[in-house]
Amino acid sequence: TSTVTRGVAKRDHAFPGETKQTVFMMSSPLATPAQELVDNGVACITAVDYRWLKCDVKSVSLLGNCLLRQSAADAGATEVVLFRDGRLTEASASNVFIIRDGRLLAPPKDNLILPGITYDVVLELAAACRIPIELRAPTEQEVRTADEIWVTSSTKEVLAVTTLDGRPVGSGRPGEVFRVVHREYQEFKRKVMRYAA
């Protein structure tokens, strides 16, 4: 993780003119999801996406995301899937994909989601597997009646959501399309991300 600021200046909302930026960097081991989560899927809850309208900006202003993520933790869930004006945006710290009738649906990269590296990789892998892709914000009804729901991030990789608000997603087990993409993601990680010359 790294954070870059404009620098130290007296308190004012206007940008300081002459400052030297500050840089903070931190690293920690990247743990992969437990096999149990991959095999059984995860539980998620839903909420209204009440965050600001610049969610595509990666900043330290994460109060909304933190409060939403805490609501999931309090409910014993892995994530909280968010809807704004009846449409899927993302989750508190993950991107969200759904499968309906063999098609992968995902909200487009706009100001309502933080575009993730894993988001891009999943789309590339799905395309390589000839899974039809539709980039649009699915309706809440489409999400609630999806055959499969996934959450993706650098730390979650690709995880199947098997219950949403206590109700089973699809069969209540990780779906077949998930298994294909998860397998391809592991292969991509082995070949590209963990490659040692």
BELQUI-V645032 format. One record per run of one state. SS is the DSSP state (h for helix, s for strand, l for the rest). FROM is the first residue (numbers start at 1). TO is the last residue. Records with the same first field share a line. If there is no record, write none. Layout:
SS->FROM-TO  FROM-TO
//
This chain:
l->1-1  6-21  26-34  41-41  49-62  75-78  85-86  92-94  101-102  107-116  129-132  136-138  145-147  154-156  165-166  169-175  194-197
s->2-5  22-25  42-48  79-84  87-91  95-100  103-106  133-135  139-139  148-153  157-164  167-168
h->35-40  63-74  117-128  140-144  176-193
//
